[in-house]
């Protein structure tokens, strides 16, 4: 073997947004692999359930607050004895368009989906450099193509996450740190259900029919399950991805590959 040895899988991991569908699935995936975990989210009740299920230490925190993130990382390092994996699944679909009335929601969308990840990266990267570890950020297909109507801030934030991922990969690669991003499309979570409920009400259909309608022109004809996105995170954080950094892993059933002008030809 001519390349430097890497740990086979995460051992000391911090997961943000862990009370959400993807975050909790990622915590379960890493715990099943034997990782010691610290999990965090602003939702204390759901976070406690995830911690109970996975044996993780729950540290509730606002993922957009710089001081709270500083304290979180310090606690995680103290409890675990270091960090080799950080997966930032935090995020929220905060609505608003390019309208002066939506300035506050625009800034809030950036705080939750972008600035919090930037603050987190600044805190964890020295520890990841010490362990030659891995950072996985969460973008979205909204960052690759236009997000849904009324999602200006969310779309801008997710596009910026992709740029941040690539810059961090370039800057921290010489220190042995790998930085990648995951770009899901719709995932069957509580976050997606808000959009699907709106679609179902508008079209007079059921929630399941709304999911099917949203995926009607996605090549795999379905949305993702949280466990499928968790598997992407586990891969990027594992030794199997030892030569992967600066990469944006799109996990959307092929949706971003579709030219919207061709969907009329779908059978």
FENHU-V28518 format. One line per field, one symbol per residue. psi: psi as a letter, one per 30 degrees, with the letter a starting at -180 (. if undefined). A space follows every 10 residues. Layout:
psi: ???
This chain:
psi: kflkklkelk ejkkklgffl eeeeeeeeee efggkkkkkl lfjeeeeeee eeffglkkjk ljfgjeeeee eeeeeeeeef gakfkkjigk lkijlkaikf fgeeeeeeee eefeeeeeee eeefeeeeee ghakkjljbl fffelkalkg heeeeeeeee eeeeeeeeee efefggkkkl lkilbkkile eefeeeeeee eefhlleeee eeefgegkef hlllkefeee eeeeefflff hfgjlgkjjk igggeffkjf fffffk.
